[in-house]
Amino acid sequence: MEMSTKQGTGAFYTGKYRNLFMEYGYSSEEIQARVEDTWEQLFNVDGDARIYFEAGDDMGYLLDTGNIDVRTEGMSYGMMMAVQLDRKDIFDRIWKWTMTYMFMKEGENAGYFAWSCNTDGTRRSNGPAPDGEEYFALALFFASHRWGDGSEPFDYGHQARSLLHSCVHKGENNDGSPMWEPTNKLIKFIPNCHFSDPSYHLPHFYELFALWANPADQTFWKQAADASRDYLKLSCHPVTGLAPEYAYYDGTPNNERGYGHFYSDSYRVAANIGLDAEWFGVDEWEREEANRIQSFFAGVDPADYRRYTIAGEPFEEKSLHPVGLLATNAMASLAASDGLHAKSSVELLWNTPLRTGVRRYYDNCLYLFAMLALSGNFRMWMPEDKM
């Protein structure tokens, strides 16, 4: 299948992953040590940054330390981190917890995952959140390609294809709602709504789904990749680069519940643009967009990060996750490594420690993703990589 309308500059085409830390002067030894230490502090060390905890003999979960719950967001992030760092033991523990407590087998959301559970596995919600599903699917594909498939539920490739089938086809038999809008191929905020969240748009994931999903759906995923790249151009402000948390399908902010501004969800847009540029590099707009975001925050002290309108007007309300914001801004340098603020954005991340305290979960997830991506360790695991 043709992957894009033009040959890109990213690792999918070149096989080479950039190490921006090294390009900006850090040594390979200190970079590798920093990545490994970040993983250890989040997953293994009983310290103030930890977000992963084991449950019983063969399960584990990532804790949202601010809300004291387990979310599909964090669980899918943890699986992606584990497969990137070759930690099959942690991956399988997280996936078993997810399938044991979060997977829904009946009702209108059968085939999806309950987005929030208590640490004992009881559900806080029977609704799903599509950002978890898309991360689960790609992490499972990568696990299948890196480690090979096992018996259920560790038949990773089958699980990924089944999940993506639900995401596209639910509702066709009056059995719920799909996670992507069939008419425009845009991911929804939740299945039973008709608006989106710009930070959910991962065209670089969909390019790979177009290779590995069920054959009947591969054209859909290629169209979804193109649609998401177009949607980000509509939803990101043309001067500041800022995106709202929620947006209508035409890209305008959806502020019906107060989520039409640049705030916590929005931070991930910069990271997603950076990784799409690193993996595929087919859209010159991403370089310009990354430059806009980094220019907006240049000179702003992270202690003074705030909620903003997408036009850049600040509110009194401070950012809940300043470390997460500076991490995603650093990851945007993958799209704009020659930009005026690319190096300083990466240096700010390097010189910022992991977050400790109650709100650390979201920040530290984004921090590790940035460490992986900027060190060339957030890679696409292909079928030929299977051991």
Secondary structure, DSSP 8 states (H G I E B T S, - for coil): ----SS--SSHHHH-----HHHHTT--HHHHHHHHHHHHHHHHT--STT--EEEETTTEEEE-BTTTTBEEHHHHHHHHHHHHHTT-HHHHHHHHHHIIIIIB--SSTTTTSB-SEE-TTS-BS-S---HHHHHHHHHHHHHHHHHH---STT--HHHHHHHHHHHHHHTTTTSS---SB-TTT--B-SSTTSS-B-GGG--HHHHHHHHHHS-GGGHHHHHHHHHHHHHHHHHHS-TTT----SSB-TTS-B--TTS-SSB-GGGGHHHHHHHHHHHHT---THHHHHHHHHHHHHTT--GGG-EEE-TT--EEEEE-S-HHHHHHHHHHGGGT-TTSTTHHHHHHHHHTS----STTHHHHHHHHHHHHHHHTT------GGG--
